[in-house]
Amino acid sequence: MRTEPTSTAEIPRHDELVDERLVRWYLISAALYLAVAMTGGFLMGFQLIRYNPFSGIELLSPGRWRMVHTNGVAYGFIASAFLGMLHWVVPRLTLRPVADKRLSYFIFFAWQVVVLGTVVGLLMGEAQGLEWGETPVWIDPLAQAGLGLVAINFMAPIRHLKGPMYVTLWYFTAAFIWTFLTYAMGNFIPQYFVNGTSAGAVGGLFIHDLVGLFVTPLGWGMMYYFVPIMLKKPIWSHGLSLVGFWGLAFFYPLTGIHHFLYTPIPMFLQYGAVLSTIAVEMVVTTVVVNFFATIKGSLSALKDNMPIRWFYTGMVFYFLTCLQCAFQTTLTFQALIHFSDWVVGHAHMVMYGVFSQWLIGVTVYLLPRIWRTEWYSRRMLEWHYWLSVVGITIMAFDLIVLGLFQGYMWASLAPWSDVIAFSIPWWAIRMIAGTLMFASHLLFMTHMLLTWMKAIAERKAEAAGSAAVAQTA
């Protein structure tokens, strides 16, 4: 049995490879989940400026909505958008469909159960005491099984490849394995097998590996696929892309303990986390250099091509985020900013300023191709972009600077109440920035609806024209 097409005639058609309806479902559900997650962030933000619109209602308390906010972004928005992207990219790169179309639809509906069950469980108070692992214990086996099925479904076409494999598939293959193992490590080991500082160490690994071994390889792999296609030129250095892959694989799993510096966790682990975090910045630099060398000579694409603009905006934020991380994890700097809003600004810059920007870029690229039409309004695309970028820039700068002030105030032994009073105006600016970001997303969802309605109208007009021609004939 042949495992590769041997002629152009044997290359499957796009519709035989990609289930566009499923891609569309994932991207739309991701947008809806992001709206819910941002609503949770808003409720938490109101609490910080001493205004809780749902005071006294336990199910809508800010602490619970804060967990909905973080988990909704991670498992609702980011995971759903990545799954939609994978259903487009993997079949086109391998020239083979996923293992089973029925399994793909089962995973889609099962993942909605996982995400919605997580939201309901968190609002009901059924949360684990683990940062980024708050998913209720009865959700964890379902999520773990779902991640296993995802790996099986996408690894099936990849395993038939012979000869050199493009770097995107290197990252994706690693992500399928790493994500399954990372979720198991973070959600089962601290819950059932270890406690104390051992649980803290495992929890630290989980917090960062969720970003570095799930989100990062899928994000980098996605970029290595879409950027050359949009720029119509090869990536600048395939060798440098593999340096990024192996650097990520070697250094990133060691960084997680930097969340727990100055704790009883052995110092050799803390020192190792600091050094590996600095090394990750060098790895990230190779990736950034590779992409900016690729766009050299094609800078006009940043003006004319909206997905490219989203991608490279996220790339700039990514370099700044990792540079910031290399500094903030040193023992000296960590003593100043730990527990401050610097960390909150850093988290928002990486999750929204980087990965959300990339996934929005993918959505802006794919939906018009799926709907067979142009976006409804170029002006709405521009407003969406600028509201989003200005919002996250203001929020990140505001919280990072506030974190420095908070750290110095605590170091001077200022009363806690004085620090809170000082912080409230900064948190008000955060709310303004969050409003811009939320408005940008609501505008995007409105634009998606208008574009979909435009596509329907165009198909009806085309069908009516064809019927008229046939009747005339």
C-alpha positions in Angstrom: 0.0 0.0 0.0 1.4 3.4 -0.9 1.6 5.9 1.9 2.2 9.0 -0.2 0.6 10.5 -3.3 2.8 9.8 -6.3 1.3 12.3 -8.8 -0.8 15.4 -8.9 -3.8 13.3 -9.8 -3.5 11.5 -6.6 -3.4 14.6 -4.3 -6.8 14.8 -2.5 -9.0 17.8 -3.0 -9.2 20.3 -0.2 -12.8 19.3 0.6 -11.7 15.7 1.0 -9.0 16.7 3.5 -10.6 19.6 5.5 -14.0 19.6 7.2 -14.6 23.3 6.9 -17.8 23.2 9.0 -15.9 21.8 11.9 -13.2 24.4 11.6 -15.9 27.1 11.6 -17.6 25.6 14.6 -14.4 25.6 16.6 -13.5 29.2 15.7 -17.0 30.5 16.5 -17.1 28.6 19.8 -13.7 30.0 20.7 -14.9 33.5 20.1 -18.0 32.9 22.3 -15.8 31.4 25.1 -13.5 34.4 25.0 -16.5 36.7 25.5 -17.5 34.7 28.6 -14.0 34.7 29.9 -13.6 38.5 29.4 -16.9 39.0 31.3 -15.4 37.1 34.2 -12.3 39.4 34.0 -14.6 42.4 34.1 -16.4 41.2 37.3 -13.0 40.7 39.0 -11.9 44.1 37.8 -15.0 45.8 39.4 -14.2 44.2 42.7 -10.7 45.8 42.6 -12.2 49.3 42.3 -14.6 48.6 45.2 -17.6 48.1 43.1 -19.1 44.6 42.9 -22.3 44.6 40.8 -23.3 41.2 42.3 -22.4 41.7 45.9 -23.9 39.0 48.1 -24.5 36.5 45.3 -22.3 33.6 46.0 -22.4 32.0 42.5 -21.3 35.3 41.0 -18.6 36.2 43.5 -15.4 37.7 42.0 -13.2 34.8 43.2 -15.2 32.2 41.3 -15.4 34.4 38.2 -11.7 34.9 38.3 -11.3 31.2 37.8 -13.8 31.2 35.0 -11.8 34.0 33.4 -8.5 32.1 33.4 -9.9 28.6 32.6 -12.2 30.0 30.0 -9.3 31.6 28.2 -7.1 28.5 28.4 -9.6 25.7 27.7 -12.5 27.5 26.1 -10.9 30.1 23.8 -7.3 29.0 23.2 -7.9 25.2 23.1 -10.9 25.5 20.8 -9.2 27.9 18.4 -6.2 25.6 18.2 -8.4 22.6 17.5 -10.0 24.4 14.7 -6.7 25.5 13.3 -5.4 21.9 13.6 -8.3 20.6 11.5 -7.2 22.9 8.7 -3.4 22.6 8.9 -2.6 19.0 9.7 -4.6 17.5 6.7 -3.2 20.0 4.3 0.4 19.4 5.4 0.1 15.6 5.4 -2.4 15.4 2.4 -4.4 13.0 4.6 -7.6 13.6 6.6 -7.7 13.0 10.3 -8.1 9.5 11.6 -11.9 9.6 11.7 -14.3 12.3 10.9 -16.8 10.9 13.4 -14.2 11.1 16.1 -13.6 14.7 15.3 -17.2 15.6 15.9 -17.3 13.5 19.0 -14.3 15.4 20.3 -15.9 18.7 19.5 -19.1 18.0 21.4 -17.2 16.3 24.3 -14.9 19.3 24.6 -18.0 21.6 24.9 -19.1 19.4 27.8 -15.6 19.7 29.4 -15.5 23.5 29.1 -19.1 24.1 30.1 -18.8 21.6 32.9 -15.7 23.4 34.1 -17.5 26.8 34.2 -20.5 25.3 36.0 -18.3 23.5 38.5 -16.2 26.6 39.3 -19.3 28.7 39.8 -20.7 26.0 42.1 -17.5 26.1 44.2 -16.1 22.8 43.0 -12.5 23.9 42.4 -9.2 22.2 43.0 -6.6 24.2 45.0 -4.1 24.4 42.1 -3.4 27.5 40.0 -4.5 27.0 36.4 -5.7 23.5 37.5 -8.9 24.6 39.2 -11.0 22.3 37.0 -13.3 20.2 39.1 -12.0 16.7 39.9 -14.8 15.0 38.0 -13.9 17.0 34.8 -10.2 15.9 34.9 -10.7 12.3 33.6 -13.0 13.6 30.8 -10.4 16.2 29.8 -7.6 13.7 29.9 -9.5 11.3 27.7 -10.3 14.1 25.3 -6.6 15.1 25.0 -5.7 11.4 24.3 -8.3 11.2 21.5 -7.1 14.5 20.0 -3.6 13.0 19.9 -4.8 9.8 18.2 -6.9 11.7 15.7 -4.1 14.0 14.5 -1.2 11.6 14.8 -2.8 9.2 12.4 -2.1 11.2 9.3 1.3 12.4 10.6 2.6 8.9 11.2 2.2 7.9 7.6 4.7 10.6 6.4 8.0 9.5 5.0 11.1 11.6 4.5 11.7 15.0 6.0 8.9 16.5 8.1 8.2 20.2 8.0 8.9 22.0 11.3 5.2 22.7 11.9 4.5 19.0 12.3 7.5 18.7 14.7 5.9 21.2 17.0 2.4 19.7 16.7 3.6 16.2 17.3 5.4 17.3 20.4 2.4 19.3 21.6 0.1 16.3 21.4 2.4 14.2 23.6 3.4 17.0 26.0 -0.1 18.3 26.6 -1.4 14.9 27.5 1.4 14.3 30.0 1.3 17.9 31.4 -2.4 17.8 32.1 -2.0 14.4 33.9 0.9 15.7 35.9 -0.8 18.9 37.0 -4.3 17.6 37.7 -3.7 14.2 39.2 -0.3 14.1 40.9 -0.8 17.0 43.4 -4.4 16.0 44.0 -3.8 12.3 44.8 -0.1 11.4 45.2 2.0 14.2 46.7 1.6 17.1 49.0 3.6 19.9 50.7 6.6 21.3 48.8 6.6 18.3 46.4 3.1 19.3 45.3 4.2 22.9 45.0 7.1 21.9 42.7 4.8 19.8 40.5 2.3 22.6 40.5 5.0 25.1 39.4 6.0 22.7 36.5 2.3 22.4 35.5 1.7 26.2 35.5 4.5 26.9 33.1 4.4 23.7 31.1 0.8 24.4 30.2 2.0 27.5 28.5 5.3 26.2 27.2 4.4 22.6 26.2 0.8 23.1 25.1 0.2 26.7 23.9 3.7 27.5 22.7 4.5 24.6 20.4 1.0 24.8 18.8 1.4 28.6 18.4 4.9 28.4 16.9 3.9 25.5 14.6 0.9 27.5 13.5 3.0 30.5 12.7 5.6 28.5 10.7 2.7 27.3 8.6 0.7 30.4 7.9 3.4 33.1 7.7 5.2 31.7 4.6 1.8 31.1 2.9 0.7 34.7 3.5 4.0 36.2 2.5 4.4 33.8 -0.4 8.0 33.1 0.5 9.8 30.3 2.5 10.7 30.8 6.1 14.1 32.4 6.4 15.9 29.5 8.1 14.5 26.0 8.5 17.6 25.2 10.6 16.9 28.0 13.0 13.4 26.8 13.3 14.7 23.5 14.5 17.0 25.2 17.0 13.9 26.8 18.4 12.2 23.4 18.7 15.0 21.7 20.5 15.6 24.7 22.7 12.0 24.7 23.7 12.0 21.0 24.4 15.2 21.1 26.5 14.8 24.3 28.5 11.1 25.0 28.9 10.2 22.0 31.2 12.7 23.2 33.7 11.3 26.8 34.2 8.2 26.2 36.3 9.8 26.4 39.7 10.5 30.1 39.1 6.9 30.6 40.3 8.0 29.4 43.7 11.2 31.2 44.5 12.0 31.8 48.2 10.0 28.8 49.2 11.1 25.5 50.9 11.6 23.9 47.5 15.3 23.0 47.2 17.4 25.8 46.0 19.1 23.8 43.3 15.7 23.5 41.6 15.1 27.3 42.0 18.5 28.1 40.6 17.9 25.7 37.7 14.5 27.4 37.0 16.2 30.8 36.8 18.9 29.7 34.5 16.5 27.8 32.2 14.1 30.8 32.1 17.0 33.0 30.9 17.9 30.3 28.3 14.3 30.3 27.0 14.7 34.0 26.2 17.6 33.1 23.9 15.5 30.4 22.3 12.7 32.8 21.7 15.1 35.3 20.2 16.0 32.7 17.5 12.3 32.4 16.7 11.7 36.1 16.5 14.8 36.6 14.4 13.6 33.9 12.0 10.2 35.5 11.5 11.4 39.1 11.1 14.1 38.0 8.7 11.3 36.3 6.7 9.2 39.4 6.4 12.3 41.5 5.4 11.4 43.0 2.0 7.7 42.4 2.5 7.0 45.0 5.2 4.1 46.3 3.2 2.2 43.2 4.3 1.9 44.7 7.7 -0.3 47.4 6.3 -2.3 45.4 3.7 -2.5 41.9 5.3 -4.5 41.9 8.5 -3.6 38.4 9.6 0.1 39.1 9.1 -0.4 42.3 11.2 -1.9 40.3 14.0 0.8 37.7 13.8 3.7 40.1 14.0 2.1 42.2 16.7 1.9 39.1 18.8 5.6 38.4 17.9 6.7 41.7 19.3 4.7 41.2 22.5 6.2 37.7 22.7 9.8 39.0 22.6 8.9 41.6 25.2 7.1 39.1 27.4 10.0 36.6 27.4 12.6 39.3 27.9 10.5 40.5 30.9 10.3 37.0 32.2 14.1 36.5 32.0 14.5 39.5 34.4 11.6 39.0 36.7 12.6 35.4 37.6 16.0 36.4 39.0 16.1 36.2 42.8 16.8 39.9 43.2 14.0 41.1 41.0 11.5 38.4 42.2 11.9 39.7 45.7 10.5 43.1 44.5 7.7 42.1 42.2 6.4 38.8 43.7 2.6 39.0 44.5 2.4 42.4 42.8 0.4 43.4 39.8 3.6 43.2 37.7 2.8 39.5 37.4 -0.8 40.1 36.4 0.4 42.5 33.6 2.9 39.9 32.5 0.3 37.2 32.3 -2.1 39.3 30.3 0.6 40.4 27.9 1.5 36.8 27.1 -2.0 35.2 26.9 -3.8 38.1 25.2 -0.9 40.1 23.7 0.7 37.0 22.1 -1.3 33.9 21.7 -4.7 35.6 21.4 -3.3 37.9 18.8 -2.0 34.9 16.8 -5.3 33.0 17.1 -7.3 36.1 16.1 -5.1 36.4 13.1 -5.8 32.8 12.1 -9.5 33.4 12.5 -9.3 36.6 10.4 -7.5 34.5 7.7 -9.7 31.3 7.8 -13.3 32.5 8.1 -13.5 34.4 4.8 -12.0 31.3 3.0 -14.6 29.1 4.7 -17.5 31.4 4.0 -16.2 32.2 0.4 -16.5 35.9 0.8 -14.5 39.0 1.9 -14.9 40.4 5.4 -17.9 42.7 5.6 -15.9 45.9 6.4 -12.2 46.7 6.3 -12.9 49.6 8.7 -14.3 47.2 11.3 -11.2 45.0 10.9 -9.0 48.1 11.6 -11.1 49.2 14.6 -11.0 45.6 16.0 -7.2 45.6 15.7 -6.5 49.0 17.2 -8.9 48.7 20.1 -7.3 45.3 21.0 -3.7 46.4 20.7 -4.1 49.8 22.4 -6.1 48.1 25.2 -3.6 45.4 25.9 -0.7 47.9 25.7 -2.3 50.2 28.2 -3.2 47.3 30.5 0.2 45.7 30.5 2.1 49.0 31.0 -0.3 50.1 33.7 0.0 46.8 35.8 3.7 46.4 35.2 4.5 49.9 36.5 2.0 49.5 39.3 3.8 46.3 40.4 7.0 48.2 40.8 5.4 50.8 43.0 3.7 48.1 45.1 7.0 46.2 45.5 8.8 49.3 46.7 6.0 50.2 49.1 6.0 46.7 50.6 9.8 46.9 50.9 9.4 50.1 52.8 6.9 48.4 55.2 4.1 50.7 54.1 0.7 49.5 55.6 -1.2 47.2 53.4 -4.2 49.5 53.3 -2.0 52.3 52.0 -0.8 50.1 49.1 -4.4 49.2 48.3 -5.5 52.9 48.3 -2.5 53.7 46.0 -3.4 50.9 43.6 -7.1 51.7 43.0 -6.5 54.5 40.4 -4.2 52.2 38.5 -6.9 49.5 38.7 -9.3 52.0 37.3 -7.0 52.5 34.3 -6.9 48.7 34.0 -10.7 48.7 33.7 -10.5 51.3 30.9 -8.0 49.2 29.1 -10.1 46.1 29.6 -13.1 47.9 28.3 -11.2 48.6 25.0 -10.2 45.0 24.7 -13.8 43.8 25.5 -15.2 46.3 23.0 -12.8 45.1 20.3 -13.9 41.5 20.8 -17.6 42.4 20.8 -17.0 44.3 17.6 -15.2 41.3 16.1 -18.1 39.0 17.0 -20.5 41.5 15.4 -18.3 41.6 12.3 -18.3 37.8 12.1 -22.1 37.8 12.2 -22.3 40.5 9.5 -19.8 38.6 7.3 -21.7 35.3 7.7 -25.0 37.1 6.7 -23.2 38.6 3.7 -22.0 35.2 2.6 -25.5 33.8 2.8 -26.9 36.7 0.8 -24.2 36.2 -1.9 -25.0 32.5 -2.1 -28.7 33.2 -2.5 -28.0 35.8 -5.2 -25.7 33.4 -7.0 -28.3 30.6 -6.8 -31.0 33.0 -8.1 -28.8 34.1 -11.0 -28.0 30.5 -11.9 -31.7 29.6 -11.8 -32.5 32.6 -14.0 -29.9 31.6 -16.6 -31.2 28.0 -16.6 -34.7 29.2 -17.1 -33.7 31.4 -20.0 -31.8 28.6 -21.6 
